[in-house]
Amino acid sequence: MRVVESFKTLLVDEVGPVRTVLVNRSGVLNALDATVLWELGECFAALAKEEGLRCVILSGAGEKAFVAGADIAAMSKLSPWQARAFAAAGHETAAAIEALPVPVIAAVNGFALGGGLELALCADFIYVSSKAKLGFPEVGLGVIPGFGGTHRLATRVGIGRARELIYSGRVITGSEAVTFGLANAIVEPESLMDSVKTLANTIASKAPLAVAEAKRAMRISQGMPLERALVMEQELFAGLFATEDQKEGMSAFLEKRPPTFRGR
Ligand code: CAA
């Protein structure tokens, strides 16, 4: 992987429509300290400004972990005030990932625990390897999920399953994650990145403004009453008829040829 950004704790691959961001803290299973949180926030803020970007894959470096949670050694000494600031830093990072205008796919290659699962939940959807282990062990450490897990897990899997996982701290397998609706698919470890890249390239081949507006519609409508969500959807749908890509996509269909999208 060619590293084009000078992050201490992240590996970000070459420029292109599909980028891969790997959390990279060997020795601690990619655990999240203040530096990783800050660098992830900076990285996603920079990606948000990148022209030509179509999809981002978020994963963990190494074979064992996506991210094994917030750094317990760093957290163990925090005062309540410092813990509040640490949670706020996690929330800011989560918001930067979630707000990226293009889709983010989390490729969970191993342990995704606590803050690690919270990061994955900021992605648009999750693919897991058959080696993945996911869960919220926080109550076993005397705390609760602090980077948005209590809300985002419930949104993804329903309140009953979220309560069960968070109260028990139970760690689930990749196949259970698919059954729960937490992950979309399970793939053998050696095929995970290829599968996710193939999917990312399919997304990248579609009309970019349409994909971005689809993401915006689904993100903003979370928690909105249906009538308001439909008004917003109608406006976004209508707005796309001002794009060259809409004309190209529909002309290409009628002329029985593949479309060439320009993101305009
Ligand atoms: N923080 C700091 N260090 C961690 C870590 C974490 N979250 N997870 C693993 N490590 C370190 C271990 O301390 C160990 O370091 P040493 O070699 O120096 O002892 C190294 O990574 C390798 O880990 P293990 O030897 O424990 O590996 P294992 O295969 O036996 O177990 C594991 C793997 C089950 C993931 C185990 O490491 C583990 O339980 N980790 C903690 C998981 C956890 O509780 N995460 C939630 C944190 S709280 C949180 O995230 C709060 C929040 O929402 C903000």
Residues whose N, C-alpha, C, O or C-beta is under 5 A from the ligand:
A	BS01	CAA	G27 V28 L29 A31 A68 G69 A70 D71 I72 A73 F111 L113 G114 G115 P137 E138 I144 P145 G146 F147
